[in-house]
Amino acid sequence: MLCEEKGRLLDAYVTATDHQAEAVKSLSAAAAQDNRTAFKEALAHAEDARQDAEQARLALHQHSETHGC
């Protein structure tokens, strides 16, 4: 059974990875447009989303390690 905090962190991680997937999809679309500016913006957005997902993953992992759940 998940503790309440782990459930919250897991939900945050799922949301962050969903945002990352959407950002990568947008990056792919921008690459197909052959528009450097749009690609650079999409790349920056995808990198921000990747970092957010990584932070969410680390928070979940750290909670599991310290809380033992």
Secondary structure per residue as TSV (DSSP state, phi and psi in degrees):
chain	resnum	aa	ss	phi	psi
A	1	M	-	360.0	132.5
A	2	L	-	-77.4	140.7
A	3	C	-	-75.5	164.1
A	4	E	H	-61.2	-42.8
A	5	E	H	-66.3	-40.8
A	6	K	H	-64.2	-38.7
A	7	G	H	-61.9	-41.4
A	8	R	H	-65.0	-44.4
A	9	L	H	-65.6	-37.4
A	10	L	H	-65.0	-42.3
A	11	D	H	-61.5	-41.3
A	12	A	H	-64.8	-38.2
A	13	Y	H	-66.7	-43.5
A	14	V	H	-61.6	-44.2
A	15	T	H	-61.7	-44.4
A	16	A	H	-63.9	-40.5
A	17	T	H	-70.8	-32.2
A	18	D	H	-63.8	-42.6
A	19	H	H	-64.6	-38.3
A	20	Q	H	-63.4	-43.3
A	21	A	H	-61.9	-41.4
A	22	E	H	-65.5	-38.5
A	23	A	H	-65.4	-39.3
A	24	V	H	-67.6	-37.9
A	25	K	H	-61.7	-42.7
A	26	S	H	-66.0	-37.0
A	27	L	H	-62.6	-43.4
A	28	S	H	-62.4	-42.3
A	29	A	H	-65.1	-39.6
A	30	A	H	-66.3	-36.6
A	31	A	H	-64.0	-35.8
A	32	A	H	-71.8	-20.4
A	33	Q	H	-80.2	-15.3
A	34	D	T	57.8	44.9
A	35	N	-	-123.1	106.6
A	36	R	H	-57.9	-43.7
A	37	T	H	-63.6	-47.6
A	38	A	H	-62.7	-38.8
A	39	F	H	-65.7	-44.8
A	40	K	H	-61.9	-41.0
A	41	E	H	-64.7	-44.0
A	42	A	H	-66.5	-36.6
A	43	L	H	-64.4	-43.5
A	44	A	H	-63.3	-41.8
A	45	H	H	-64.2	-42.5
A	46	A	H	-64.7	-38.2
A	47	E	H	-67.9	-40.7
A	48	D	H	-61.0	-43.0
A	49	A	H	-65.6	-37.8
A	50	R	H	-64.0	-43.4
A	51	Q	H	-64.9	-40.2
A	52	D	H	-61.8	-42.7
A	53	A	H	-65.4	-39.7
A	54	E	H	-65.2	-41.5
A	55	Q	H	-63.7	-40.6
A	56	A	H	-65.3	-40.0
A	57	R	H	-64.4	-43.7
A	58	L	H	-64.4	-40.0
A	59	A	H	-61.9	-42.2
A	60	L	H	-63.7	-45.5
A	61	H	H	-62.9	-46.0
A	62	Q	H	-62.9	-39.8
A	63	H	H	-61.3	-46.0
A	64	S	H	-60.5	-41.1
A	65	E	H	-67.9	-43.3
A	66	T	H	-82.2	-32.2
A	67	H	H	-92.1	-20.8
A	68	G	-	75.9	23.7
A	69	C	-	-113.0	360.0
